C-alpha cells in the first residue's frame, strides 16, 4: 500500500473510531446512560461483574436505561470494527512483509471477545426482566478475555516496535 493511501486510511479509520468514541461518551451514549443508571457506567468498561450485580444494575436502569445501553452497543459495534482496522493498520509498518499477517491476527481475539461480550449482553438486555445467569456470566467471561487480550496486544505492539527499532539500528550499524 502506498504511503499517502496508508496515512489516509489510518486517518479515516481513526476519525470513525474517535467519532464513535465521542458519541458513546456524550449525551448520545454513556452520558445519558449514567443519568438513567445513577452513574454506574456500562458493562463493557467494567472489570468483571456477577449475574446478581448485572441484574441489579439492569433493574436500576429500567427500560429506558436498557434501551440506552442497546443504542450504545450499536455505536460500539462500529467502534469495535474501527479499532480492529486501526490496530491492524498501525502494526503493519513495523512488521516485515512475511509477518504482516500477524498484524491482522493479533487483534482478532480482542475483537471477537468484545463482539461476543456485546452480543451476550444484548441478549440478556432483550430477555430482561427474565434472568439468564449463564448468559450474563458468559458475557462477563468474554469481557475479561477482551481486557486480557487487549493488554496482550499492547505488549505485542510494543515488542514489535522495539524489535523494529533494534532491526533498524542493527542495519545502520552493518551499513557503516
ABEGO torsion letter per residue (X at the ends): XBAAAAAAAAAAAAAAAAAAAAAAABAABAAAAAAAAGGAEBAAABBEBBAAAAAAAAAAAEAAAAAAAAAAAAAAAAAAAAAAAAAAAAAAAABBAAAAAAAAAAAAAAAAAAAAAAAAAAAAAAAOABBBAAAAAAAAAAAAAAAAAAAAAAAAAAAAAAAAAAAAAAAAAAAX
